[in-house]
Amino acid sequence: MSSNLAILPILLPLVAAVLVAFFPKKLKAVRLVSQIWMIVQTVIIAFITWYVLDNGTIVLESGDWVAPYGIVIVADSLSIILALTTNIVALACVFAASRSIPDRQEKFYFYTFFFLLISGVSGAFLTGDLFNLFVFFEVLLMASYALITLGGDKVQLRESLKYVLINVFSSVLFVTTVAFLYSVVGTVNMAQIAERVAESEQTGVLTAIGILLFFIFGTKAALFPLYYWLPKPYIVPNPVISALFGALLTKVGIYCIIRVFSLIFVHETEITHQLFVWIAALTLLFGAIGALSTQNIKLIIAYNVIPSIGFILMGVSAYNSTGFSGSIYYLVNDMLLKAILFLLVGAIAYLAGTSDLRKIRGMIHHYPFLGWMLLIATLALAGIPPFGGFIGKLVLLQGTFEAGEVILALIGLGVSLLMLLSVLRIFVRGFWGEKDSSIQADKKTARAFSYPIAFLLVFIIFLGIGAEWVFPDFISIGEYLMDPSIYIDSVLKE
């Protein structure tokens, strides 16, 4: 029976999506059901996470078809921690939605697409074969297509067209590459692919397929030079939807890179992982430059998604247990932090009536709680102690130095300062200074945003001051990722 726990992070939001679709116009009932469901769902997934960390990987073989012949769901320590973080973010967002999303938009099946997105993201984390990874990508992308256009504004439709075209193209390339890989190794089960790639010692054609997969996932993760599509599609929807996108969507892409290049393509690291070093460095630099180049507070945060992905790839490129541990810790922290920052700037733009930083001042006099939360989030983004970002970046840099990539580590340190500067501008210019008497304080809306943000900030602070309790699990994940045989044996039961 314990194997059935693995499907719950996918099944529970899927059931919720169908349930709330039956009465979309009854907003009070839909909101209440969605909020209660998310609380219960998060508690259940927290229990599953504890169970996996305590007892080891759970593998569900659907229809009793033994792996590698059937579809497998694999809840290991990496995937279940990311699924739990996804649900924590979603829990905060579902409570923020009732005040920040207009009733007209909520009635157009917002909660149905919200739950479908969570189901697709969780499925991408938990699936054990590449074809179903493609399927879950399509589930989350179809939900995101609906969410990004919710409201029907002209700018939304323009940016959504670019977003859809990029993802459709990368999805076609993804399924074609999976077919190509299947023709070479004869399976789509990731554990068996890893086994057969190892047996062939990763021939040239397999390395080429691996690099192609990297660029497909890099497009979805917004790595250099494939990030050009990202900033504006993430700022045109409602702040809650922006928070979901910024926290989850690019993280699925970088998770896929971590999984594939720690499990399957690990035999030609002097080719693949050396490429990652250059991509990580350029992603860090160009993302930070983008964040400094704009006065739009939403764009500042959207651009800061890019260097954060660069930091995670930095740990992957180091290819040691320390680098992987730092990457995963930073990844969990960044999922929470990006949700916080997108909610914060969404609230600021709504309350100030503009997202132009040059037109915002003195907000601290009207909304001090929002201001101090922004300062805390800014320090956490830069990796200032005692917040979780500090632990993640410290271990990332340690892993990078261990790998001998000193220049990459120094770039990472420099970019941290640039990220701090880019977001600190919002606090200094927007909140500091004289009181703006033209602003009519909307305390009710501010509270509606403040509670979910404060909830997420608790986890950011805990990841810093409580690291001694949780970080040993991330050390274990780093060691686990460096030994692909553990995953292979747990899935194929050899």
C-alpha positions, -999 to +999 in steps of 0.1 A: +000+000+000+029+024+007+037+025-030+003+042-037+015+072-017+037+082-047+007+090-069-010+113-044+009+145-052-004+141-088-038+127-081-050+150-054-047+183-074-061+165-105-093+155-085-096+190-071-093+205-107-123+183-118-143+190-086-141+228-088-149+228-125-185+218-117-194+251-100-170+278-112-195+307-108-201+300-070-170+318-060-174+316-022-178+278-024-150+274-049-126+295-028-134+276+004-131+242-012-098+252-029-083+266+003-093+236+025-082+212-002-048+228-004-043+227+033-052+190+035-032+182+003-001+200+017-003+181+050-006+148+032+024+155+010+044+166+040+037+132+055+048+114+023+080+135+024+087+124+059+080+088+050+103+089+020+131+106+039+127+080+067+121+048+047+136+054+013+123+057-023+087+048-031+082+033-066+046+029-079+043+005-109+010+014-125-013-015-134+012-039-118+033-038-149+068-044-136+094-017-145+107-010-171+076-023-190+050-001-173+046+035-162+065+042-130+061+070-105+093+074-084+090+094-051+126+097-041+141+123-017+148+148-045+114+146-062+092+146-031+110+175-015+103+196-047+067+184-048+063+195-011+078+229-019+054+232-049+025+227-026+037+251+000+039+278-027+005+268-040-010+270-005+001+306-001-011+315-036-046+300-032-051+323-002-037+353-020-059+347-050-093+356-034-083+393-030-059+398-059-078+382-088-109+399-100-141+379-096-146+379-134-113+361-139-119+337-110-151+326-126-133+315-158-120+283-142-090+299-125-090+272-097-093+244-122-063+255-141-045+263-108-049+227-097-040+213-131-007+233-130+001+219-096-007+184-108+015+188-139+045+202-120+043+174-094+040+148-121+071+162-139+090+158-106+078+123-098+076+105-132+101+078-139+102+078-177+110+104-203+078+101-223+056+107-193+079+137-184+068+151-218+032+144-210+034+161-176+052+190-193+022+194-216-003+192-187+014+221-169+020+241-201-017+238-211-027+250-177-002+279-179-015+288-214-050+293-198-036+312-168-014+336-187-043+347-209-068+350-180-082+385-182-078+389-220-058+421-219-041+430-252-006+428-236-014+394-222-024+381-255+007+395-272+031+380-246+012+347-244+016+342-282+054+344-278+052+321-247+030+295-265+051+294-297+084+289-278+070+261-257+052+244-286+085+244-306+105+231-276+078+204-270+080+192-306+118+190-303+114+172-269+092+144-281+113+140-313+145+137-291+128+112-269+119+091-300+155+094-312+168+082-278+143+053-278+156+042-312+191+040-298+185+025-263+151+008-268+133+022-237+120+054-222+123+043-186+149+066-171+165+039-149+168+015-178+181+043-201+208+050-175+217+013-174+220+010-211+239+043-216+264+030-190+267-003-208+275+015-241+299+039-222+278+068-236+287+067-273+290+099-293+254+098-305+241+095-269+262+125-259+247+144-288+212+134-276+221+145-241+232+179-252+200+183-273+180+174-242+200+200-222+191+227-247+154+217-246+153+218-208+174+249-209+147+266-230+121+258-204+145+268-175+155+301-192+192+295-195+215+316-216+210+321-246+175+307-244+161+331-218+150+358-243+113+347-240+110+349-202+107+383-186+075+398-200+053+367-201+059+364-163+047+399-155+016+403-176-008+380-157-022+386-122+005+387-094-007+353-080-002+337-114+031+354-119+042+340-085+032+305-096+051+309-129+082+324-113+083+298-085+076+267-105+079+267-142+116+274-148+123+251-118+108+221-136+133+227-165+163+229-142+151+198-122+151+179-155+187+189-161+197+178-126+179+145-130+191+136-165+227+147-160+231+130-126+215+098-137+218+091-174+245+113-191+273+110-166+301+093-186+314+123-207+314+150-181+344+167-197+321+175-226+286+180-210+294+194-176+322+217-190+295+232-213+274+238-182+302+259-167+301+284-196+263+284-197+260+290-160+285+319-161+267+336-190+233+330-174+244+346-142+259+377-159+231+384-184+203+378-160+219+403-135+224+429-162+188+426-173+176+431-137+197+463-134+186+477-168+149+483-160+129+506-138+098+483-139+096+466-105+079+435-120+106+431-147+134+435-120+120+404-103+114+385-136+150+391-147+162+378-113+147+344-121+175+340-147+206+343-125+190+321-099+188+293-125+224+300-133+233+294-096+216+260-096+233+250-128+266+261-113+262+233-087+254+208-114+284+218-135+307+211-104+295+175-105+303+166-069+280+158-040+287+192-024+276+211-056+244+190-059+235+195-022+239+233-027+219+233-059+190+215-043+190+236-012+192+267-033+164+254-056+140+248-027+148+282-012+145+300-046+110+284-053+097+300-021+116+332-026+104+339-061+068+334-051+074+359-023+090+385-045+064+382-073+036+386-047+054+416-032+060+435-064+024+427-075+011+441-043+033+472-045+023+479-082-014+474-073-013+496-042+009+523-058-011+522-091+021+518-112+050+494-117+074+522-127+099+526-099+105+563-107+069+570-098+068+551-064+080+567-032+073+567+006+054+534+006+069+526+040+046+552+056+015+535+043+026+498+043+055+492+067+049+455+070+052+450+032+083+472+032+102+452+058+092+419+043+106+432+010+139+440+027+141+405+043+133+389+009+160+411-008+186+400+017+176+364+013+179+367-025+215+380-022+224+352+002+229+373+033+228+353+066+208+341+085+184+333+056+182+301+035+198+316+005+231+320+024+233+283+031+225+273-005+250+298-020+277+289+005+276+252-003+273+259-040+305+280-039+322+253-019+313+227-045+324+250-073+358+256-056+362+218-050+357+213-088+384+239-095+361+263-112+374+294-094+364+319-120+328+306-120+327+309-082+339+345-084+313+354-110+287+339-087+299+361-058+298+392-080+264+384-094+250+380-059+259+417-052+243+428-085+211+409-076+211+426-042+215+460-058+188+454-084+161+445-058+173+468-031+165+497-054+128+489-050+131+492-012+152+523-012+134+542-039+099+529-035+096+527+003+121+551+017+117+588+015+089+613+022+053+603+025+033+604-008+000+620+002-016+611-031-016+574-021-048+563-005-039+534+018-057+502+011-051+482+042-075+454+034-057+445+001-023+449+018-033+424+045-046+400+019-011+399+003+008+402+036-004+370+052+006+346+024+039+364+020+047+361+057+038+324+056+064+318+029+090+340+046+088+317+077+102+289+056+129+311+041+140+320+077+137+284+088+159+272+060+186+296+074+184+293+112+171+258+111+196+245+086+212+221+111+180+201+112+172+199+075+205+203+057+217+167+065+189+155+042+202+177+014+237+163+020+222+128+015+205+139-017+239+152-030+255+119-023+225+100-038+227+120-070+264+111-074+255+074-073+230+066-101+230+029-092+208+037-061+180+051-083+184+023-109+183-005-083+152+010-066+133+012-098+144-020-115+147-038-082+179-055-092 
